[in-house]
Amino acid sequence: MKISPLSLIALVGCLLLSSANVMALHHEEQNAQATTASGQLSNNEGKVVSVIDTTGYTYMELENGGNTFWIAAPTTKVSKGDHIRFVENMTMTNFTSKTLNRTFGTLIFVTSTEIKK
């Protein structure tokens, strides 16, 4: 049986995509089990310690496992004590906000946030 190069490329592509999806699902399940078993929040979550609102962004200081860190999200209504889950986009070191006239040692820019109940 002879297989055309185009058919071979399509077959390899399907196999790669299928295995990537399986690995992603497997990774999510492990992450969820680790969070439940240890009682700690996953790396993309935290409890709001402080909030700074500016035009277009909400800066949030989050606490997770005794560590605090800052994220910048599209304008979001949050309160101190809220449990936030976020989708990380980019991490910047020594980021200076001209609006706030402040430099953050590390600032995580996020594409979206969700308040967890």
C-alpha angles and dihedrals in degrees: 000000000000120000120202118231090243092054090049092052091049091049093049090047092052092049092050094048092047093051091046091054091048091050092048093051091046091049093051092050092050091048092050092048092049091052093049095043096049097036090226127122120256119252094264095058139071148154115260111249098170139356133209117187121203134163106295097355141068114204113206129188106211132193122212124167094343093310124109126206139164129244130185116212135173108276106302132175106231137149135211109277096029116136107233130195115192142185109232119224107168139348119219127192122212090006114179118207108206090194092057095031086226137121119219117207088216126003125183114209110209132195097211144000135205128198108227120212 
